[in-house]
Amino acid sequence: EYQASKSGESLFAILKQNKLIALYALIMTLYWGDYGQYGYRMPLDMGQIHGDRGALIYGSISSLNSITVVLFTPILTRVFRNMVSTKKCITGQSLLMVGFLCFLSFRGIIPAYYIAMFLFTLGEIMSTFVEGPYLTQRIPASHRGRINGVMSIAQSVLQGIMTLVVGGLYDKASPAVAWSFVLVILAVAICLTLVLIPTDKRRYPALYTK
């Protein structure tokens, strides 16, 4: 019922009727901005800790990302097929948080990097499950493409700003301050998702009935 075409209404009217879409977009922007730090901050840390070996270590753990995606996407798809999108969202965020904490708590211990990458990737898979279905189930088909386009632009801009801020903190303050900022941003995303879960159920009750 939420996907019925509303061709005569403007994009802003649709967003006004579906305010949770903006909250969801903010959550995912914060999440993907944080996730991107694995390809931005982690190589710098590994180079600082391991010197010339850092690039080789990072390359090997990045390979684990691809392997995990191939092997575990069908497994997780089946295991979590009945879980609602919002709970998949917070599961992905929680796995990313645990992965970051694993990396930061055991910096310099190479096996811990592989565990962290495995957790990152599981979180990535869970979050990828959410993006398409969440929007398509809640947005009229007539406005889906426009809303996706606006979200993509907004997310790219905000993620770019976040990367600049984290980079500035890393250079001008310290790696510890930069990573603290990353963890705080992810914690904010998790808190917002905890707000989204019950609110979404009240706003879109038909999606929660079998």
Backbone torsions as a table, in degrees:
resi	resn	phi	psi	omega
1	GLU	NA	-26.6	-178.2
2	TYR	-80.3	-11.6	-176.5
3	GLN	-97.3	2.6	-178.5
4	ALA	-60.3	137.0	-177.2
5	SER	-62.9	138.8	176.6
6	LYS	-132.9	61.5	-172.3
7	SER	-59.6	-28.8	-176.2
8	GLY	-80.9	-5.4	-175.8
9	GLU	-101.8	150.0	-179.1
10	SER	-77.7	164.2	177.9
11	LEU	-60.1	-41.6	-178.3
12	PHE	-67.6	-33.4	177.4
13	ALA	-65.2	-41.1	179.5
14	ILE	-65.9	-42.4	179.0
15	LEU	-66.2	-34.6	177.9
16	LYS	-65.6	-35.5	178.6
17	GLN	-76.0	-21.1	-176.4
18	ASN	-127.0	63.8	-175.5
19	LYS	-61.5	-25.3	-178.7
20	LEU	-68.0	-19.7	176.6
21	ILE	-62.4	-40.1	178.5
22	ALA	-65.3	-40.4	177.9
23	LEU	-64.6	-44.0	178.0
24	TYR	-61.1	-42.3	179.8
25	ALA	-62.1	-40.9	178.2
26	LEU	-63.7	-44.3	179.9
27	ILE	-58.8	-47.9	-177.1
28	MET	-70.1	-31.1	175.8
29	THR	-64.4	-44.7	178.0
30	LEU	-63.4	-41.4	-179.1
31	TYR	-63.1	-52.6	-176.2
32	TRP	-69.3	-30.0	173.9
33	GLY	-63.0	-40.2	177.3
34	ASP	-70.6	-43.1	-179.1
35	TYR	-58.8	-36.8	-178.7
36	GLY	-62.8	-16.5	-179.6
37	GLN	-68.8	-19.7	178.1
38	TYR	-66.1	-27.6	178.0
39	GLY	-97.5	2.0	-174.9
40	TYR	-121.3	-55.6	-178.2
41	ARG	-82.7	-40.0	-176.3
42	MET	-59.5	-44.4	178.3
43	PRO	-60.6	-36.8	178.5
44	LEU	-64.8	-43.1	179.3
45	ASP	-63.7	-42.6	-178.6
46	MET	-66.4	-37.6	176.2
47	GLY	-64.6	-38.6	179.4
48	GLN	-67.6	-38.7	-175.9
49	ILE	-83.5	-43.2	-171.1
50	HIS	-107.6	-1.0	178.7
51	GLY	66.7	-135.6	-177.2
52	ASP	-63.3	-25.2	179.0
53	ARG	-73.8	-14.5	-176.0
54	GLY	-59.3	-42.6	-179.4
55	ALA	-64.6	-40.1	179.0
56	LEU	-65.5	-42.3	179.6
57	ILE	-64.1	-44.8	-179.3
58	TYR	-63.6	-39.8	178.4
59	GLY	-61.0	-39.8	-177.8
60	SER	-70.8	-39.3	179.8
61	ILE	-74.1	-27.2	175.2
62	SER	-65.4	-32.8	176.8
63	SER	-62.4	-32.6	178.6
64	LEU	-62.8	-31.9	178.1
65	ASN	-57.9	-50.0	-178.5
66	SER	-64.4	-42.3	-179.6
67	ILE	-62.9	-43.5	-179.0
68	THR	-63.9	-40.9	179.2
69	VAL	-60.2	-46.1	-177.5
70	VAL	-65.1	-43.8	-174.1
71	LEU	-79.9	-36.9	-169.4
72	PHE	-101.6	-14.4	178.6
73	THR	-59.5	-48.7	179.1
74	PRO	-65.2	-32.8	179.8
75	ILE	-67.1	-49.4	-179.3
76	LEU	-66.8	-34.3	177.2
77	THR	-57.8	-43.7	-178.6
78	ARG	-73.5	-45.3	-176.1
79	VAL	-63.8	-39.5	-174.1
80	PHE	-107.1	21.6	-175.5
81	ARG	-63.1	-25.7	-178.5
82	ASN	-98.1	0.7	179.5
83	MET	-80.3	136.8	-179.3
84	VAL	-69.2	157.1	-173.7
85	SER	-58.4	-42.0	-176.2
86	THR	-65.1	-34.1	178.9
87	LYS	-76.3	-31.3	172.3
88	LYS	-63.6	-37.9	-179.4
89	CYS	-60.3	-49.3	-177.3
90	ILE	-73.0	-26.8	175.1
91	THR	-65.2	-44.3	177.8
92	GLY	-61.9	-42.1	179.0
93	GLN	-64.2	-41.4	-179.0
94	SER	-65.4	-38.6	177.7
95	LEU	-65.6	-38.1	177.1
96	LEU	-64.5	-42.8	179.0
97	MET	-61.1	-46.3	179.4
98	VAL	-63.1	-39.3	178.1
99	GLY	-62.3	-45.3	177.6
100	PHE	-61.3	-44.9	-179.1
101	LEU	-63.6	-36.6	176.9
102	CYS	-63.3	-46.5	-179.7
103	PHE	-62.2	-45.6	-175.7
104	LEU	-74.5	-32.6	-178.8
105	SER	-74.2	-26.3	-176.0
106	PHE	-123.3	37.7	178.5
107	ARG	-58.9	132.9	-178.5
108	GLY	97.3	-14.9	178.7
109	ILE	-100.7	104.5	-169.8
110	ILE	-60.0	-43.0	179.4
111	PRO	-57.7	-30.2	179.7
112	ALA	-65.5	-28.9	178.8
113	TYR	-63.8	-38.1	-179.6
114	TYR	-69.0	-38.5	177.2
115	ILE	-64.4	-44.2	179.4
116	ALA	-60.7	-44.4	-179.7
117	MET	-63.7	-39.7	177.6
118	PHE	-60.1	-44.4	179.3
119	LEU	-66.8	-42.8	176.2
120	PHE	-53.7	-47.0	-172.8
121	THR	-69.5	-37.8	174.9
122	LEU	-61.5	-40.5	176.6
123	GLY	-63.8	-39.5	177.3
124	GLU	-61.2	-44.9	-179.7
125	ILE	-61.6	-46.4	-178.7
126	MET	-62.3	-40.1	-178.8
127	SER	-70.3	-34.2	177.4
128	THR	-65.1	-33.9	176.7
129	PHE	-59.3	-30.8	-170.4
130	VAL	-81.2	-43.1	-164.4
131	GLU	-53.7	-56.3	-178.4
132	GLY	-65.7	-56.2	-176.4
133	PRO	-59.8	-39.0	-177.8
134	TYR	-57.9	-47.8	-177.2
135	LEU	-72.1	-46.2	-174.9
136	THR	-64.6	-28.5	179.8
137	GLN	-79.3	-14.1	-172.5
138	ARG	-119.5	-11.3	-175.5
139	ILE	-110.7	137.5	175.1
140	PRO	-57.1	140.0	-177.1
141	ALA	-57.3	-29.8	-177.2
142	SER	-69.2	-18.9	-175.7
143	HIS	-118.2	3.1	-172.5
144	ARG	-61.1	-45.6	-177.8
145	GLY	-64.8	-41.6	-179.2
146	ARG	-66.5	-41.8	-179.7
147	ILE	-67.1	-40.8	176.6
148	ASN	-60.6	-39.9	179.4
149	GLY	-64.7	-45.9	178.7
150	VAL	-62.3	-42.3	179.9
151	MET	-63.5	-41.2	-179.0
152	SER	-62.7	-42.9	179.3
153	ILE	-65.1	-47.4	-178.7
154	ALA	-61.6	-42.6	-179.9
155	GLN	-64.8	-41.4	179.9
156	SER	-62.2	-43.4	-179.7
157	VAL	-64.9	-48.8	-177.2
158	LEU	-66.6	-37.2	177.9
159	GLN	-67.1	-37.1	176.5
160	GLY	-63.3	-42.2	178.4
161	ILE	-63.1	-42.0	-179.9
162	MET	-62.9	-41.4	179.2
163	THR	-62.8	-40.3	177.6
164	LEU	-63.6	-42.1	-179.9
165	VAL	-64.8	-46.5	-180.0
166	VAL	-62.7	-41.3	178.3
167	GLY	-62.8	-40.2	177.8
168	GLY	-63.7	-41.9	178.3
169	LEU	-64.8	-38.8	-179.1
170	TYR	-63.9	-41.8	-176.6
171	ASP	-79.6	-42.9	-170.6
172	LYS	-94.6	-22.2	178.3
173	ALA	-109.3	-89.7	178.5
174	SER	-168.4	161.6	175.3
175	PRO	-57.6	-35.8	-179.1
176	ALA	-62.9	-41.8	179.1
177	VAL	-66.1	-42.3	179.2
178	ALA	-61.1	-46.4	179.9
179	TRP	-67.2	-34.4	177.3
180	SER	-62.3	-41.3	177.7
181	PHE	-61.6	-43.8	179.3
182	VAL	-59.5	-44.9	-178.9
183	LEU	-67.8	-36.3	178.0
184	VAL	-65.0	-43.1	179.3
185	ILE	-61.4	-42.3	179.0
186	LEU	-66.8	-37.9	177.1
187	ALA	-62.9	-38.5	176.5
188	VAL	-62.5	-43.0	178.7
189	ALA	-61.3	-40.8	179.4
190	ILE	-65.2	-43.2	179.2
191	CYS	-63.0	-41.2	178.4
192	LEU	-65.0	-35.7	177.7
193	THR	-68.1	-35.0	175.7
194	LEU	-63.4	-30.0	173.6
195	VAL	-75.0	-40.3	-177.1
196	LEU	-64.2	-38.6	-172.6
197	ILE	-56.9	-56.7	179.6
198	PRO	-71.3	-33.2	-179.5
199	THR	-65.8	-41.0	179.1
200	ASP	-63.4	-38.7	-179.6
201	LYS	-65.3	-36.7	177.9
202	ARG	-72.3	-37.1	-176.8
203	ARG	-76.2	-34.6	-176.0
204	TYR	-126.0	61.9	-174.4
205	PRO	-61.0	-29.9	-177.4
206	ALA	-64.5	-22.9	-179.9
207	LEU	-79.2	-9.0	-176.6
208	TYR	-110.0	7.4	177.6
209	THR	-106.8	134.5	-178.8
210	LYS	-91.4	NA	NA
